[in-house]
C-alpha cells in the first residue's frame, strides 16, 4: 500500500495518514502497544515483544501505522491463524490507538485501510479477540462489519497489573469479505 492520506478527517480538521509500517516505526508502535497493555483491557500480554518477534509473527498484508502531524498514533497488524494452506485467507488482527487520539477517527481510518489491504491480498476472514469490557473496540469493529462469533468464558488468567490472577472472558469476532 502506498503512502496515502485517508478520507477520514478528525473533528479538529486534521487528517490521518495511513501507511505501511516500517522497522523504524517500532519505538512508537511499542509505546502505543505498552499503553494498551497497561490499560488492562487490550491483551493478555504483559509486555510488548521485541521488534524481531513482532516482525516474524505478523504478515506483511495490512501491517499499517496511522500518523497525525508526522507522529505515529496507531497501528494494526495481523497473524495467520494457522499455517495450514486451507486457512491462508484467515487472519487474527490487533489494532491499537494512542490514548490521546482515541475517539477521533484514527481507529476507523486504520481499520478501513487494513480491511482494504487484506482483501487485496486475498484475505477472506479477519478475526479478533476482545475483552467484553473493551466496548470502544467492539463498537469500532461492529461499525466495520464485524460480528460476534462467540464468547469464551474464563479462557485465561491475567498475569500482570491490578488484574493479575483474574480469569477473563473474551469475545471472538470476525469479518467475512465477499471474496470466496
Secondary structure, 3 states (H helix, E strand, C coil): CCCEEEEEECCCCCEEEEEECCHHHHHHHHHHHHHHHHHCCCCCCCCCCCHHHHHHHCCCCCCEEEEECCEEEEEEEEEECCCCHHHCCEEEEEEEECHHHCCCCHHHHHHHHHHHHHHHCCCCEEEEEECCCCHHHHHHHHHCCCEEEEEEEEEEECCCHHHCCCEEEEEEEEEECCCC
